[in-house]
Amino acid sequence: MDELLEYLTGVLEPDEPIEPETELFSSGLLDSVLMIGLIMFIEQKCGIQVRAEDVTLDNFDTPERIKNFVESAS
């Protein structure tokens, strides 16, 4: 989780700290271009393949949801 939060903070440069429940996509912090970079980061760091149908708000809207998705995909 720490690496994910560090990555997101570095890429998004938010005004407020990113917490596990921070809404990324639905709040507008993360756009579709940045989502591609996030998916590449996850695939490289976690050694998993993220399919297009996996990229949903349920899986990717918060760091906590991303962590849960990665754990279930591993």
N, C-alpha and C positions, 0 to 999 in steps of 0.2 A: 504494500500500500504506500509506503514512504516514497519508493521510486516513482510510482504513478503520480502522487501528489507533487513531487519535485518536477516531473516532466510537465504536468499541466500548468504549474505555476510559471515555469520558464517560458512555455509557449504562449500562454494566455495573458501573462502579466496583469493579473486582476488587481483591482483596487482593494479588495478584501481577501484574506487568506482563503484558500480552497480547503474545505472540510469534506469528510466522507459523504455528507448528504447535500453538498452544493450541487444545484441543478446546473448542468453544463450546457446542454443543447437547448432545452426549453427556455432557459433564461437569456439565450443569445450569446453567452460567453464563447461557445464553441460553434463554429459554422461548418459547412460541409467540407470545405478545403482542409480545415484543421482536423476534422474527423478522420480524413484519410491518413494524415500523419500520426494520429493517435492509434489507429488500427495497425499501421506499420510498426509502431513502437511496441504495441502489445504482442504482435506476432513474433517480433524479434526477441523480446525479453522473455516471453513465456513459451515460445516454441509451439504455438498453436496456429491453426488456420481459422481466420474469422470469415465466415461466409456472408454474402450480401444479406441473406434472410436473418442473420443474427444481429444485424445493425438496427436495433430498435431502441426506443426510449426505455423500455423495460430493461434492456441490457447495458445501455451506454449513457443514460442521462445523468448519473452521479458516479463519483469514484467508487462508492460502495457497491453500486450495481455492476460496475465494470469488474470489480474484484470478485463478486459472486459469479459473474459470467465466466471469468477466466478459471475459477476453481471448478465450475461444473464442466467446462470444456477440456480440462486437463486430464 
